[in-house]
Amino acid sequence: MIKYIKESIFNSLSWIGVFFLVIAIYFAADSGIKSYNDRKELSYREKTEGVFTEVSDIRKKHESRHNGNGTNKYYQDFIISYKYNGKEYSKKYENFYFSSQKDGYKKGAKEYIYVNKNNPNDAIIASRFNLDYTLAKQIFIMFGIPGIVIILFPKKNKNEEK
C-alpha cells in the first residue's frame, strides 16, 4: 500500500491532479470567505421589504478591452422606500450595476433590503448579497473530484514503466 501511494504521488500525472485540486480549493475558499463576510454583515442588519418609488431607465455602457473586445454593462438609478420601526426611510442608489438588461427594477416593485439596526438610513438591497454559492460548489466538484482521482489512480506513463 505504501509503495502504491509513493508511486501515485510521484507519478507525473499526479501533478495534473494536484493542479485540479488547487483550483478546486481556491474556489471553495474564495466562496467560503465571501459567504462568511456576507453573513457577518447581515448579522448587524434586519430584513424588511422596500418598494421602488423612483426608477430610471437602464443605461448600457460598453467597456472595451485592450484587444478591441469588450462587455456590455447595465446601470440604473433608483430610490427604494422602506419602513423600519414605524418610520419611513428612503435610500437612493446611483449607477447600480446589473449583469444583463432584463435585471433592472421597475417602479412599484418590491425587494427585500437589510437595514442597519444602529443606523436605519443605511440599507442594502438583498440582491447585493450572494448567499447561494452553487456555482462555486459545482466548480469544486468539477475540478476537485477529477483531481483526487488522478492523484490516487494515475495511469502509468509508458516511459515511467521502463
Number of C-alpha atoms within 10 A of each C-alpha: 6 7 8 10 13 10 16 20 19 12 20 16 18 22 17 17 24 19 15 21 23 16 18 23 17 13 18 20 14 13 20 14 12 15 17 13 13 15 15 11 13 17 12 12 20 14 17 16 17 24 19 20 16 15 19 15 12 21 16 14 11 11 11 11 9 6 6 7 9 11 11 14 16 20 20 20 18 20 17 24 19 24 15 17 7 7 8 11 15 18 17 14 14 11 12 14 17 18 12 13 16 9 13 19 20 15 14 14 12 16 16 15 22 22 23 19 16 9 9 20 15 14 23 18 18 16 10 11 16 12 14 10 13 10 12 19 15 14 16 23 15 15 20 23 16 17 25 17 13 22 25 17 18 20 13 13 11 7 6 8 6 5
